[in-house]
Amino acid sequence: MNAFASAGSHVGRDIVVLTHGFMAHRLLLNRLSRRLRRAGWQTRVWGYESLRTSVTQHAERFADLLTELSANEKIDHIHLVTHSMGCIIGRMALSLTPQPKLGRFVMLTPPNRGSFVATKTVGMFGRLFPPVAELTTTPDSLVNKLADPTGVDVGIIAAAKDALVDLDSTRLGTPHEHITLPCLHSAVLFRKDAADLVDAFLKTGRFK
């Protein structure tokens, strides 16, 4: 458990940074962002062009954003709420640049051990779209060589009907909270119960 966990969350001076996944857009996060704002959080939605750019390059830009927010004296803690490939970007960003104001990290349907769809399609699309090759389930893919996050409370919300990521692939090797909702991969972004779970975890480090 990190130092933040024992101190608790000061919602008004904390900010939640949200980011999306592969072949998605920041607009998909608007409903979840609004629900978190109604719960008292400041939010920042970060978007990126996901198709032709490596996860590493996205992670470098994401780390720069977190560093910029850390310099803001009006912000006490920075929490991450990421979806799908955005979870891997967040993990890599934290490995590149330690964040002293890091709070908690919620991953929504993360391909933490890769996506079986990426594995099946890498032969056709891997050269055109680098993230496809980086997110395969093979042991030597980028996602499987990436160290698990440490020193941060992590909560994972998986989707029981996920057609992109196996439930086992959503898990990490380090301690974390894990819960599964009866929905599809991206439907988790629009569910009120998912937003309530995110809010609860950011405040307490637990889903229940």
Secondary structure, 3 states (H helix, E strand, C coil): CCHHHHHCCCHHHEEEEEECCCCCCHHHHHHHHHHHHHCCCEEEEECCCCCCCCHHHHHHHHHHHHHHHHCCCCCCEEEEEEECHHHHHHHHHHHHCCCCCEEEEEEECCCCCCCHHHHHHHHHHCCCCHHHHHCCCCCCCHHHHCCCCCCCEEEEEEECCCCCCCHHHHCCCCCCEEEEECCCCCHHHHCHHHHHHHHHHHHHCCCC
